Every structure is written in structure tokens, then in C-alpha cells.
Amino acid sequence: MLESLRACDNLNSNKKICILELLYHSPMQLKRRKFLKNSTAILATGIASPYLLSKNIPQPEMNIPADFNFKFYSTNWGYSGDLESFCIKTKKEGYQGIEIWAPRDAKTRENLLRLTDLHHLEFGLLIGTGETDAKSHTSSFLAYADETVELKPAYINCHSGRDYFTMEENKPMLQHSFELEARTGIPIYHETHRGRCLYTAPLTAQYLKTFSALRLTLDISHWTTVHESMLEGQDEAVELAISRTHHIHSRIGYAEGPQVNDPRAPEWEAAVRAHLGWWDRVVQARIKEGKKSLTILTEFGPPPYLPATPFTQMPLADQWAINVYMMQLLRKRWQ
């Protein structure tokens, strides 16, 4: 094979690609692919899961009231079936609700209401817009928010603004959400997300100090990537964010990315411990505040968030199984 690869250097790019593809699909490589497929299947069955349920990750010393309710939501991000099959599968796994992008056409909105009622599922809705200039972005965001409250979701999670908009440019979207929440009673959260206004820990701290009504969806995996660290040295900003968090996206990030390949693998113990510690403190903050519930979305995503083998794009782990595992892990930890 080495000689074949060296020979490729003298060919044009199209011929080189053809030869590389043939080499990749050679008997030896096919055996390798079969091994990878089988290994993925083994991990998906949960053989690795006892690791994090063992004494390596001890239970926290927390006094959680018996009437405090944890509500776990499932994401359809990466799910290939229709909404009905998604609801059926979600309910079967033991989730209390679903979180999806807020539908805008009448038929899909009606279907969402019908199916969640039929399967006794709550629903949270995502909103966000993609315009690159602040004026049109704001106009679109406000209209989307106004439409979404009409569906009366359990909460609305906002991908708010742009990371390159100024605070003054992002301000109208935040203020409108505060007013909308006060008028409708529907909780509206703003997510700590790359590319959006709350994309870094110190900048989010500035927003939280400026807007007393701002409440967060904490997806702290984005910050581990942006800051290329497990947020060492940023305790003040992280604790302020935790104190204002009312919804969690439970994905495990690390210094070089927003999603580890499989949180059940022992090499990610330090990252898992860090995230569990942050989420534990969210639970404690909400209990101290007198709240009676907390919503959590298990949000490990599909490729390219989930690493995949080259050429085949075969996922290295089972996304759905990982999300169910995260739900079970957190249930065991907190209940």
C-alpha cells in the first residue's frame, strides 16, 4: 500500500482520489471498517456505561428535596424519522418532553400540538435567526419569538443575536424576550452558544450584570471550546452564569471541541467530572432559590459534532444511546 500511495504523488488530483478510494475499499481496509463498525456497536450497547456509574464518579453530597422535579427532554437533532416516531421513541425511553426548533408553518405546528398531547410529552422550543446585519436579524428574531409564544411551550430557548453584534445591537432582542415572558408567563432562556451573543464566559458575565432579567440555558460545552480550557481561572464568570441558569443542555465538551466522542469512555473522566460539578451547582442554586423543578436536554449531536470515520462518515458512537445514557446518569445522580 505504501508504494501505491507514493505512486499517487505523480498523478493529477482526480486520478489520485480514485486510487485512494480504491485503496480505502481494499480487502484490508474493509476488514478495518468491519472492525470499526463492530466496535461502535459494542459501545452503543452500553458496555462502557458501568464505568461512569461506578465509584470513579461518586454521587454528590447534595440535599435534594423529595418534591424537586427533574424533567428530561429529548432532541430530534440528528433523528432521521418523522415527528410521530420521534415522540414514540422519546416516550419509550422515559423522557418527559422534547425540544425542537419552533415550527413556523401551520400544519407542522398543529402536528406538534397533536402528537405531544397524544403521547403526554411536554415540549420546549428553540428559536434563532441567521441574518448577518443587526437590524434585519432583530426584526426576524422578534417576529419568531412572537409566533412561538402562541404555541405555549414549556419554555423557549433562544439562540440570541450574533457574536459580532455589539451589546447595544443585541439589546432589543433580549429586552423583547423579557417583556414577552412577563406578559405570557412562558420562561424564555438565552443559550450560551458559539456564534451568539453569549459565546464567552466573561462577555456573558457582562450581559448578566447589565440585564437583571436575563436567564440562561447553560450549554457550557461551547465555552470549553471557545476558551480552549476547562475554564480554569474563570470561576467568577462561571458561578454567575450558574446562578442564572434555568435550563441545561447536558453535552460534555473539552478544550478542543464541544462534544467528546463518547462520555462513557474512561479517557474523558476529567471532562465529565467538570461538567457534572457545574450542573450540580445549577441544581443547588435552583433549590436555594426555592424552585421546584429543572429542565435538562440531553444534547449530544450527530456528525460532524459526533466524530466519524473518514470517507464513510460512519459515527464512532451511537448518538441516541449516548443521550439516553446521559439521562440515566443524571437521574441516578440526582434522584
C-alpha positions in Angstrom: 0.0 0.0 0.0 2.9 2.4 0.8 4.2 2.0 -2.7 0.8 2.7 -4.1 0.4 5.9 -2.1 3.9 7.1 -3.2 2.8 6.5 -6.9 -0.2 8.8 -6.3 2.1 11.8 -6.0 2.8 11.8 -9.7 -0.9 11.8 -10.7 -3.4 14.6 -11.1 -5.8 15.2 -8.3 -8.8 13.3 -9.8 -6.8 10.1 -10.5 -5.2 10.4 -7.1 -8.7 10.5 -5.4 -9.8 7.4 -7.4 -6.8 5.4 -6.4 -7.1 6.4 -2.7 -10.8 5.4 -2.8 -9.9 2.0 -4.2 -7.2 1.6 -1.5 -9.7 2.5 1.2 -12.1 -0.1 -0.1 -9.4 -2.8 -0.4 -10.0 -6.1 1.5 -7.7 -5.0 4.3 -9.5 -1.7 4.7 -12.9 -3.4 4.5 -11.8 -5.6 7.4 -10.8 -2.5 9.3 -14.2 -0.9 8.6 -15.9 -4.0 9.8 -13.9 -3.8 13.0 -14.8 -0.2 13.5 -18.5 -0.9 12.9 -18.4 -3.8 15.3 -16.6 -1.7 17.9 -19.2 1.1 17.5 -22.0 -1.4 18.0 -20.3 -2.7 21.2 -20.1 0.8 22.6 -23.7 1.5 21.7 -24.9 -1.4 23.7 -23.7 0.3 26.9 -20.8 -2.0 27.7 -18.8 1.1 28.6 -21.6 2.7 30.7 -20.8 0.9 34.0 -17.6 3.0 34.1 -19.3 6.3 35.0 -21.8 4.6 37.2 -19.0 3.1 39.3 -17.2 4.6 42.2 -14.9 6.5 39.8 -17.7 9.2 39.6 -19.1 9.3 43.2 -22.5 10.6 44.0 -22.6 14.3 45.1 -23.3 15.3 48.6 -26.5 17.2 47.9 -29.7 17.6 49.8 -32.3 17.4 47.1 -35.9 17.9 48.3 -38.2 15.0 47.6 -40.6 17.3 45.7 -37.9 18.7 43.4 -38.7 17.6 39.9 -36.1 16.9 37.2 -37.6 17.0 33.7 -35.6 15.4 30.9 -36.1 16.4 27.3 -35.0 14.7 24.1 -33.6 16.4 21.0 -34.6 15.5 17.4 -31.3 16.9 16.2 -29.9 14.0 14.1 -33.0 11.9 14.3 -34.0 10.7 10.8 -37.6 9.7 11.4 -40.7 11.8 11.5 -42.1 13.7 14.5 -44.5 10.9 15.4 -41.9 8.2 15.6 -39.6 10.6 17.5 -42.3 11.2 20.1 -43.0 7.5 20.4 -39.3 6.6 20.9 -38.8 9.6 23.3 -41.7 8.5 25.5 -40.5 4.8 25.4 -37.1 5.9 26.8 -38.6 7.7 29.7 -38.2 11.3 28.8 -40.8 13.9 29.9 -40.5 16.1 26.9 -39.0 17.1 23.6 -37.0 20.1 22.5 -37.2 21.1 18.8 -36.9 24.2 16.6 -40.2 26.1 16.8 -42.2 25.2 13.6 -43.4 28.1 11.6 -45.9 26.6 9.1 -49.5 25.9 10.4 -49.6 22.2 9.5 -46.3 21.4 11.4 -47.4 23.5 14.4 -50.7 21.7 14.6 -49.0 18.3 14.3 -46.6 19.2 17.1 -49.5 20.1 19.4 -51.4 16.9 18.5 -48.5 14.5 18.9 -47.2 15.9 22.2 -50.7 15.8 23.6 -51.3 12.2 22.3 -48.0 10.9 23.8 -48.2 13.0 27.0 -45.0 14.9 26.3 -44.1 18.4 27.2 -42.2 20.5 24.6 -39.7 23.2 24.7 -38.9 25.3 21.5 -35.8 26.7 20.0 -35.7 30.0 18.2 -33.0 31.9 16.4 -32.3 33.7 13.1 -29.4 33.9 10.7 -29.4 37.4 9.2 -26.0 38.9 9.3 -26.9 42.6 9.8 -28.3 43.6 13.2 -31.4 45.4 12.0 -32.9 42.6 9.9 -31.7 40.0 12.4 -33.5 41.7 15.2 -36.7 42.2 13.2 -36.7 38.5 12.3 -36.0 37.3 15.8 -38.8 39.4 17.3 -41.3 38.0 14.9 -40.2 34.5 15.5 -40.5 35.0 19.3 -44.0 36.4 18.9 -45.1 33.5 16.8 -43.6 30.9 19.2 -45.3 32.0 22.4 -48.7 31.3 20.7 -47.8 27.6 20.9 -47.5 27.9 24.7 -44.4 25.7 25.1 -42.9 24.7 28.5 -40.1 27.1 27.7 -38.4 28.9 24.8 -34.6 28.5 24.3 -33.1 31.4 22.3 -30.1 31.4 20.0 -29.8 35.1 20.5 -28.1 37.7 18.3 -24.6 37.3 16.9 -21.2 37.2 18.5 -20.1 40.2 16.3 -23.1 42.4 17.2 -22.5 44.9 19.9 -24.4 44.7 23.2 -26.5 47.6 22.1 -27.3 45.7 18.9 -28.3 42.6 20.8 -30.2 44.5 23.5 -33.6 44.8 21.7 -33.8 41.0 21.3 -33.1 40.5 25.0 -35.5 43.2 26.2 -38.3 41.9 23.9 -37.9 38.4 25.4 -38.1 39.8 29.0 -41.3 41.7 28.1 -42.7 38.6 26.3 -42.0 36.4 29.3 -43.6 38.8 31.7 -46.7 39.1 29.6 -47.2 35.4 28.8 -45.6 33.6 31.8 -43.6 31.4 29.4 -40.0 31.0 30.6 -37.6 32.4 27.9 -33.9 31.5 28.2 -30.9 32.6 26.2 -28.3 29.9 25.4 -24.5 30.1 26.0 -23.7 29.2 22.4 -20.9 29.9 20.0 -21.7 32.4 17.3 -24.3 34.0 19.5 -24.2 37.0 21.9 -23.4 34.8 25.0 -20.5 33.0 23.3 -17.8 33.6 26.0 -17.8 33.4 29.8 -16.6 36.9 30.5 -18.9 38.5 27.9 -21.8 36.6 29.3 -20.9 38.0 32.8 -21.2 41.5 31.4 -24.6 40.7 29.9 -25.8 39.2 33.2 -24.6 42.2 35.2 -26.3 44.6 32.7 -29.7 42.7 32.4 -31.1 41.5 35.7 -33.9 39.6 33.9 -31.5 37.6 31.8 -31.8 33.8 32.4 -29.7 31.2 30.8 -29.7 27.9 29.0 -26.3 26.7 30.1 -24.5 24.8 27.3 -21.1 25.1 28.9 -19.5 22.8 26.4 -19.4 25.8 24.0 -17.3 27.7 26.4 -14.7 24.9 26.9 -14.1 25.2 23.1 -14.1 28.9 22.9 -11.6 29.3 25.8 -9.7 26.1 24.9 -9.8 25.0 28.5 -11.9 23.6 31.2 -12.5 27.2 32.3 -9.7 27.4 34.8 -9.3 30.9 36.2 -12.9 31.9 35.2 -14.7 30.9 38.4 -16.4 34.2 39.0 -18.0 34.3 35.5 -18.9 30.6 35.6 -20.5 31.0 39.0 -22.5 34.0 37.9 -23.8 32.1 34.9 -24.7 29.1 37.1 -26.7 31.4 39.4 -28.8 32.5 36.5 -29.2 29.1 34.7 -32.7 27.6 34.5 -32.2 25.1 31.7 -29.3 22.7 31.0 -28.0 21.3 27.7 -26.1 18.3 29.0 -23.4 17.8 26.5 -19.8 17.1 27.5 -17.2 19.4 25.9 -13.4 19.6 26.2 -10.7 22.0 25.4 -10.6 21.2 21.7 -14.3 20.7 21.0 -17.9 21.0 22.2 -18.5 17.2 22.2 -16.4 14.3 23.4 -16.7 11.2 21.2 -18.3 9.1 23.9 -18.8 10.2 27.6 -18.7 6.6 28.7 -15.0 6.2 27.7 -12.5 6.5 30.6 -10.3 9.0 28.9 -13.0 11.7 29.3 -13.3 11.3 33.1 -11.9 14.7 33.9 -14.2 16.4 31.4 -17.2 14.5 32.7 -16.4 15.3 36.3 -16.1 19.0 35.4 -19.5 19.2 33.7 -21.2 17.2 36.5 -19.8 19.6 39.0 -21.1 22.6 37.1 -24.5 21.0 36.7 -24.7 20.0 40.4 -24.2 23.7 41.3 -27.1 24.6 39.0 -29.3 22.2 40.8 -28.2 23.6 44.2 -28.8 27.2 43.1 -32.3 26.4 41.9 -33.1 24.6 45.2 -31.7 27.5 47.2 -33.9 29.9 45.1 -37.0 27.9 46.1 -37.7 26.4 42.6 -39.4 23.0 42.4 -38.1 21.8 39.0 -35.3 21.9 36.5 -35.4 21.0 32.8 -32.5 19.2 31.1 -32.0 18.5 27.4 -29.6 15.6 26.6 -28.0 17.1 23.5 -25.2 15.0 22.1 -25.4 15.7 18.4 -24.8 13.7 15.2 -21.8 14.1 12.8 -19.9 16.4 12.5 -20.4 17.1 16.2 -20.1 13.3 16.7 -16.7 12.2 15.3 -16.9 9.9 12.3 -14.6 7.7 10.3 -13.2 9.4 7.1 -14.8 8.6 3.7 -17.6 6.6 5.1 -18.7 9.2 7.7 -19.7 6.3 10.0 -20.3 7.7 13.5 -17.8 6.4 16.1 -20.6 6.0 18.7 -24.4 5.8 18.9 -25.8 9.3 19.4 -29.2 8.2 20.6 -27.7 5.7 23.1 -25.3 8.4 24.5 -28.2 10.8 25.1 -30.2 8.1 26.9 -27.1 7.3 28.9 -26.8 10.9 29.9 -30.4 11.0 31.1 -29.9 7.8 33.1 -26.6 9.0 34.6 -28.1 12.3 35.7 -31.3 10.7 37.0 -29.2 8.3 39.1 -27.1 11.2 40.3 -29.9 13.5 41.4 -32.9 11.3 42.2 
